[in-house]
Amino acid sequence: MTGINQLSINTIRVLAADMVQAANSGHPGAPMGCAPMAHVLFTRFLKANPKNSKWLNRDRFVLSNGHGCALQYVLLHLMGYKVTMDDLKNFRQLGSKTPGHPENTHTDGIEVTTGPLGQGISNAVGMAIAERHLAATFNKPGFNVIDNTVYAIAGDGCLQEGVASEASSLAGHLQLGNLIVLYDSNGIQIDGSTKLGFTENVLERYAAYGWHTLEVADGDNDLDGLARAIEAAKAETDRPTLIKVETTIGFGAAKAGTEGVHGAPLGAESLAAVKALFDFDPAQKFSVADAVYDFYAQRAAEGARREDEWHALLAAYAQAHPELHAELVRRIEGRLPDGWEKALPRYSPADKPVATRKLSEVVLNAIAGLVPELIGGSADLTGSNLTRWKGAVDFQPESTGLGNYAGRYVRYGVREHGMAAISNGIAAYGANIPFASTFLNFISYAAGATRLSALSHLRVLYIMTHDSIGLGEDGPTHQPIETMAMLRATPNYLNFRPADGNEVSAAYLAALQHSDRPSVLSLTRQNLPQLEGSSIESAMLGGYNLQTFGSDDGAKLDLLIVGTGSETSLAVDTAKLLAAENGLTVKVVSMPCLELFNAQSDEYRHSVLTPGVPSISVEALSTFGWHKYVHRPIGIDSFGASGPVDKLYKHFGLVPEVIAGKAIKLIDYYKNRPVPTLDLEF
């Protein structure tokens, strides 16, 4: 290997090492080892235009081993993305465009936020699903308007993570021939050699998943071998491909091939030696030859030309297929269909009691045909989650006879974590809105990925059913207690516990309108009444005054009860009891979404959570977090139990008589004491 390729690869290695050294923090080993494969991929295969990093039909690149992000930042800089040399020099500094792991919201050209291992390769599976679905939906003879490839680099750590196994298994079943993963097999992880605990034959495992597998024995030097492997992978259209690339971590460094070069700067002496080895001036830092810039600029120009060709194709497509073109443009621009929200069902107290999971099914049936970008499925609980609408077609390879790629219902199997990570990839690809469904308790299985939904500002709808002890006999293994507190503590989430049909419709409306955050819809197994005073508009405020019971002459409130989800009707029954038997004036507040409520003005929030009035909350979940809003939270701070739902609610004191007794004690306590004002913002 000589000439411009050698110079470019060594430039990547030295720049990455300079970045880590300047920051005195980071991971130089993976960038130095992966430089040859990344160079070949970016300069010979990747279809992308750095001047328009959001071009829909670009190839996608995911660095799953995100700790090696110095590699990606250098490549983005060389290609001409909005990553300057100063950005490289500010690696891992506060506010820089080059944070310690790739973040899609920070850096031009970063597709997904990676770092937690296994997430990136799983996101790549989602991107491949998104591409296959859009291609099947919009491509017509002579008009392949969607035809990009998804590439990823993943390390040993990624392939040890369970989430990667879940996603890779599904990718094999789905025959995603548009997905190519370069496996950086350097035999090293933080603790030392992979011989300590990772000795399986990875290629045989992936072959068993249904993947096409290849191997490059000398990933340090064999550029033509790398190119041939990628070409063979692109020629395989019915299977995803895993290319095992044998590399040397920290190639060229004194500690190359050891864990010592994984996660620490090389040190001044070793870095100088590396530069001398690669014919760089040891005294110079952050040096790039003009020839390297020129070489990468040629590839960037090719990407711009490819985008120009695509726009010409799209213009012809508009003439041949105007309706499809208009729909594709709408989805690319992220606009929801005009008037779709008019289809959301509305309810009155005259309507019969229905479980909110069933009400969710009604919404899906109402909007699935109007919002065609909605795509998703369940982790083997379709009949319980009720997420498959009438007429839905499964997303499956046509060869299976089970569906086709134009289908929008994904059979995830028992793969909750993989489902969430794949959904992130679908959302990141664009022009699709993914949903994922299981029991609320099992979102904990997926927490690694659901957290990244929020961090990455991705619109993913998590449709979670069986949301409390109300699921009954399945018992504490299935009953979420702490789960909602965890979700509410996660920034940038919308967490809904709708109390009736209007609030379910509002939850879907808010979830779809907020394009920059994920939502969790927590839904009941048991039937709930349609409430007097509820409306879609009120629920969109997160919390609102539902009803007041007792004196109707404007008397001062004696008590305020906040309810969520299935306990809102319980709050109503308790208020009725206190008014009838104790002569109290009690206001009931429905609080379907604390996050939306928190976003309202101080004036509005205090018009709901009335200052000076003793207050309680009622929720069949942990009371954690409720002290910000009420004086006495009532809930469950132990695990649940197995039994019929009515007996469970009585066992845990979630019945009107018990709640009323606690409320009276609270009122008595504050008779001769000032009632503190809560939910203050200073």
C-alpha positions, -999 to +999 in steps of 0.1 A: +000+000+000+016+032-012+007+067-025-023+087-016-041+058+001-013+052+025-009+089+032-047+093+038-049+063+061-019+075+081-033+110+083-065+096+098-044+076+124-023+106+133-051+131+135-072+108+157-042+103+180-036+141+181-072+146+191-071+122+220-037+136+231-050+172+230-081+163+250-061+140+273-091+118+270-105+093+245-099+062+225-071+062+199-069+025+194-100+018+173-095+048+150-059+038+143-070+002+136-101+009+116-085+036+094-080+014+064-115+000+062-131+033+069-109+050+042-119+024+016-155+027+025-156+065+024-135+070-007-147+041-029-183+032-018-202+057+004-228+077-015-231+110+003-230+147-002-213+166+026-229+198+014-263+183+022-260+158+050-298+152+051-303+141+015-327+113+018-312+088-006-277+091+008-260+059+021-261+057+058-229+051+079-231+041+116-201+039+139-215+014+163-183+013+184-189+050+191-159+053+215-138+054+184-156+086+172-123+104+165-122+082+134-156+095+123-149+131+131-117+130+110-135+114+081-163+140+082-137+168+083-118+154+053-150+149+033-161+185+039-189+182+064-194+210+089-165+198+110-135+221+110-100+216+121-108+237+152-136+213+160-111+184+159-088+203+182-117+208+206-125+171+208-143+162+240-145+199+252-177+214+266-199+228+238-178+214+210-191+197+178-170+167+186-183+152+219-169+121+235-192+099+216-211+106+184-244+126+189-267+131+160-279+164+175-244+179+177-224+170+146-231+174+109-230+139+093-237+119+124-267+097+117-273+083+152-260+087+187-238+058+196-215+048+224-235+023+244-223-007+226-246-027+204-270+002+198-254+014+166-255-019+147-291-023+159-300+012+147-285+002+113-310-027+111-337-001+116-323+021+089-322-009+065-359-017+073-368+020+066-350+019+033-366-014+022-400-001+032-397+032+014-383+016-017-412-009-018-437+020-013-424+045-037-401+029-064-416+023-098-401+008-130-374+032-141-377+052-109-356+038-081-359+070-060-349+050-029-319+027-032-293+035-006-271+011+014-266+011+052-231+006+064-218+001+099-185-005+117-189-026+148-164-040+173-161-070+195-180-053+223-209-044+200-213-081+190-212-092+226-242-071+236-275-088+236-293-060+218-270-066+188-279-103+188-317-095+189-315-070+160-291-091+140-313-121+143-343-102+130-322-086+102-313-121+090-349-132+090-360-101+071-333-107+044-320-071+046-295-072+017-290-035+019-271-038+052-233-042+054-215-044+087-177-042+089-167-061+120-135-047+135-120-079+149-090-067+169-092-092+197-089-066+224-113-050+248-109-030+280-101-059+303-076-074+278-078-101+252-112-113+240-099-148+248-109-139+284-146-143+275-155-140+238-143-171+219-173-181+198-171-182+161-189-149+152-191-157+115-208-190+122-232-173+146-242-147+120-244-173+093-270-191+115-289-158+117-291-159+079-264-134+072-239-135+043-204-136+059-170-127+046-135-122+060-105-100+054-075-114+070-052-084+068-074-053+076-043-033+083-029-034+048-051-052+022-071-023+007-080-043-024-092-072-002-114-048+017-128-034-015-135-068-029-154-078+003-176-047+002-183-053-035-193-089-028-215-077+000-232-052-023-238-079-048-256-100-022-291-085-022-311-111-002-290-112+029-273-087+052-235-091+052-210-092+081-174-087+070-149-098+096-119-076+093-088-086+113-071-054+125-045-043+150-058-019+176-036+012+178-017+002+147+017+018+147+017+027+184+041+013+210+012-005+227-005-016+195-024-049+199-030-044+236-056-030+259-032-002+267-041+016+236-078+012+239-090+041+261-061+065+269-039+090+251-007+075+235+015+099+254+038+124+239+067+101+233+047+073+217+027+098+196+060+113+183+072+078+174+040+070+156+044+102+135+080+094+127+069+059+117+044+073+093+067+099+079+050+128+097+069+156+114+067+148+152+067+185+160+036+192+140+001+186+153-032+183+134-015+182+100-033+173+068-015+174+034-033+192+006-032+160-014-054+143+012-079+171+012-080+170-026-085+132-027-114+134-003-128+164-021-130+143-053-153+118-035-174+146-020-178+160-056-189+126-067-215+125-039-228+159-050-231+147-085-251+117-074-275+139-055-279+161-086-288+130-106-313+119-079-330+153-080-333+150-118-348+115-113-372+129-087-383+156-111-391+131-138-408+109-111-430+139-103-442+140-139-448+103-141-462+097-106-474+130-092-494+117-063-466+094-051-441+123-056-462+146-035-465+120-008-428+113-007-419+150-005-444+155+023-427+127+043-392+139+035-402+173+048-417+157+080-451+172+075-481+153+089-510+148+065-535+177+065-565+171+087-554+137+100-563+147+135-599+151+126-601+113+126-592+110+163-622+096+182-641+116+207-662+103+236-688+113+261-698+098+295-727+081+277-701+058+259-694+025+275-663+018+296-634+005+276-598-005+284-574+022+271-554-004+252-586-011+232-592+027+228-556+028+214-565+001+189-595+023+179-572+052+173-548+031+152-576+019+131-588+054+126-554+070+116-534+041+101-547+048+066-543+086+070-507+086+084-490+060+062-455+068+076-466+051+108-447+017+109-441-006+138-452-036+158-451-056+190-426-078+208-448-109+204-478-094+222-499-082+193-531-098+207-525-082+240-512-048+229-538-045+202-515-027+178-523-043+145-549-024+126-575-039+103-560-045+068-524-042+081-498-060+060-467-074+077-433-062+068-417-094+056-397-106+026-421-115-001-404-149-004-418-159+030-454-156+018-461-137+051-461-101+037-439-078+018-416-048+023-444-023+017-461-038+048-460-016+079-465-041+107-432-055+121-432-088+139-404-082+164-406-114+183-395-115+219-369-088+214-379-058+234-344-042+234-338-049+198-372-035+189-365-002+206-331+002+190-344-007+156-372+018+161-345+045+167-329+036+134-362+038+116-369+072+131-333+084+123-336+074+087-365+098+082-398+098+063-411+072+088-427+073+123-420+041+142-439+026+171-430-002+194-452-021+218-450-045+247-461-045+284-451-014+303-430-034+327-409-048+299-399-014+286-372-019+313-357-046+290-354-019+264-341+010+286-307+012+269-324+021+236-354+040+249-330+064+267-313+070+234-346+078+218-349+108+242-312+118+240-313+117+202-346+136+199-362+108+179-400+105+175-407+070+186-441+060+200-438+034+227-473+019+230-472+001+264-501-018+278-509-036+311-497-005+329-502-013+366-515-038+391-547-036+370-533-064+349-542-087+377-532-123+381-499-122+363-485-107+395-454-086+404-432-100+377-454-082+352-468-053+372-448-021+368-443-001+400-411+019+395-412+020+357-431+052+352-409+071+378-379+060+357-395+072+325-406+105+340-371+111+353-357+107+318-353+141+300-371+148+268-398+122+272-436+125+270-452+100+293-489+095+291-513+076+314-546+084+297-578+080+318-603+076+290-609+077+253-605+115+248-572+113+267-560+084+245-567+105+214-549+134+229-519+112+237-516+101+200-521+137+189-493+150+211-470+121+204-473+126+166-470+164+167-438+164+188-413+154+162-383+159+185-391+135+214-403+100+221-436+092+238-447+064+261-484+056+260-492+036+291-525+018+287-547-004+308-559-039+305-590-032+325-621-012+314-623+025+324-653+048+322-655+078+298-652+108+321-674+139+325-652+169+318-625+153+297-616+165+262-588+161+237-580+198+240-578+198+278-556+167+279-532+183+255-523+207+284-510+177+304-532+183+334-565+200+338-595+206+361-618+176+355-647+181+379-655+197+413-678+180+437-696+194+467-707+230+471-716+247+438-718+282+452-681+290+448-671+278+483-634+274+490-620+240+480-613+217+509-593+192+489-577+186+455-572+151+441-549+144+412-555+112+393-537+096+363-548+068+340-570+042+356-569+060+390-586+092+376-620+075+378-610+063+413-603+099+422-637+109+410-654+082+431-634+093+461-644+130+456-680+120+453-678+101+486-661+130+504-687+154+491-717+132+500-706+119+534-684+147+547-698+177+530-665+187+515-658+206+483-633+185+463-617+192+429-605+164+407-576+170+384-567+147+356-530+146+349-524+124+318-489+138+311-467+156+336-442+167+310-469+186+290-482+201+323-448+212+333-445+232+300-475+253+309-473+288+324-471+293+362-505+309+360-521+279+344-504+253+365-515+271+397-551+274+383-550+236+383-530+228+414-547+254+434-523+270+460-535+269+496-556+237+491-545+204+506-538+179+478-533+142+472-524+122+442-537+087+434-517+064+411-513+026+412-475+030+408-446+043+429-452+077+446-417+088+437-417+123+422-453+133+433-442+154+462-434+182+438-471+184+430-491+173+460-489+172+497-498+135+501-491+111+473-510+078+475-497+048+455-477+016+458-442+017+471-437-021+472-439-047+445-474-058+434-491-092+439-509-118+420-547-118+422-579-106+407-578-069+400-606-058+424-589-076+453-555-061+444-568-026+445-585-032+478-553-049+492-532-019+483-557+006+497-567+020+463-604+022+470-625+053+477-631+046+514-594+042+522-583+071+501-610+093+516-598+084+551-563+095+543-576+127+527-595+136+558-564+132+579-545+155+555-573+181+557-573+179+595-535+183+596-537+216+577-566+231+596-543+251+619-512+251+596-504+270+565-508+249+533-475+251+514-476+261+477-460+234+456-447+232+420-429+265+422-404+277+396-378+303+407 
